Amino acid sequence: MRKSDFSHKTAGRGWGSISEEGVEMWDAKPLFLSGSLSLKDRLMLFLYPKKFFLYRYINKAKKQAAKTRNLLTEPFRVLDLGCGTGGATIDLKRLLGREAELVGLDVVNLQVDLAKEQAKRHGVHAEFFHYEGRQFPFSSSTFDALYTSDVLGHVENVPFWLDEINRVLRPNGVLAMFAESKLGRHAYLRNFFMKQGLNTDPHAEFHISLFSKAELLRMLSQAGFDIERVYASVWAKFFVHPDELYSAFQKHKSWKILLFKWANALLYHLKKRTHPFSTALCELYSFFEMITLGRWLESQGYVILGKKVERRNKNF
C-alpha cells in the first residue's frame, strides 16, 4: 500500500485504522498545531485526559532535570515507543521545547515513514526509527523519559518489553504509559456484556496481551519501576463514550441485551448530533473521573506513571 493510499483511506479516522493487509495503523494527528504553545493549547489538554496526565508527567520530569544540568548542552531525551505516525512525538517536542530531543520508535515501517513526513510538514525536528519488535536499537541509559500509549496490549512478550524500557532509561528516568488491560472488577456493565458474549473492546482482535491492574503493577515492579500514580480509564464508558461501543452492539444479536443496544444507539446518535459540545463535555467528565475515582477504580485501561529504580530480584 502506498503512503498516499493510506492517508486517503484513514482520513478522518484518527487512530486504530486497519489497512487492507489487516495491520492496525495509528494515524494520530498532533494536538498542538503551532510552534509555540498558547494558553488555549494547554487548556485543550483537559479534553484529552490520557494525554494530559502523560504529557504533564514528562514535562515535570524535564523541569526537574533542568535543576541539575544544562539542558541546552545535554538535552532532555524522550522516546515515544509505538509512535505511530508521530502525533504525540510532535506534541511532546512542542511542549518540551528546544531543550528536549524527541525520538519515535515503531514496528511498522510505513508508519515510521509517515511520521518523518508529518514532523517535517509541521516544522518539528524529531528522529524516527523502525525496529522488529524485540530489542530496542538504542544503548542502555539513553533516555530521560519514555512515553508509550495503547501499545502494551499489542506486545507479544511484555516482560521482555518492559525490561527493554528499563534498559534504555537513565537512572531515575520516568515512564509515562497508558496500558490496555483486562476488564476490572468495577466495569460492571462491560463485564455483564462479556458474559452475554459481547466484547465491547473496539480493538479486541489486535489485543494479544491484556492483564489485570494487579498483574500490570507486579510486572512493572519486577522490571524495576516504582509506580507513583495509576489512573483508571473511564468507568462510565457506556454513558460517556457510546461511540466506542456502538459497532460491537450493532453486530450483536442477543435479546438479553436488547434494551442496552437501544440505549447505546440513542446515546450514540445524541452525542453525534450535539458534537462537538457533547464530546467536550464527555471528555471533561472523563478527566474529573480519572483524577478522582480513577485512582481507586478498576475498569479497563490505566494511565501508569513511574520511575526507574534499582531492579528488584526476579524469580526465574
Summary of the structure (lengths in Angstrom):
residues: 316
radius of gyration: 19.6
end to end distance: 43.0
largest distance: 64.7
contacts: 988
relative contact order: 0.12
helix: 46%
strand: 17%
